[in-house]
Structures are given as structure tokens and as C-alpha cells.
Amino acid sequence: MGIFTSLKDKWSSSFVARDQVAEFSGGILHPRTMANKDSLKLGPKGRVRMGRTIAYPVDELIEWMESRTVAVDEREVA
């Protein structure tokens, strides 16, 4: 079980719109960051477009977040 798995339980949809990633992630991610990653083909898999809205499947977004997360030793944070 990953550290971001609990986010899925708190989200009411199976997709997260790009402009809602900050709300979904608790401010860890920003929509511009996601747009940049997508343009470099480094974003989450499975994204969809409806009109001008880009959205990510919740499971894929969580998996992507976990793949990019590194634990930080408390002694390193100062």
C-alpha cells in the first residue's frame, strides 16, 4: 500500500481534472507542473481530454505520484 492510496478514498470521482490536481494532492502538485510533464511525455498514463479539459484516472495519477516520491530523512530537512 502506497503513501498516496488514501487520496483515492477522499475523491468522489474516478478522474482528476488537471486544474484540480492541487486540491487532490493537498498542494503537492500544480496544474502547470502536470501540463509541463505531459508535454514532455513524462506525465501519468491514461490521461483523457474532453473539450479543453485534461483529466487523469485516479489510480494512474496515484501510481505516478508514488513512482516519483522519495523518502526524506528527517535529519536532512532543516
Secondary structure, 3 states (H helix, E strand, C coil): CCCCCHHHHHCCCCEEEHHHHHHHHCCCCCHHHHHHHHHCCCCCCCCEEECCEEEEEHHHHHHHHHHCCCCCCHHHCC
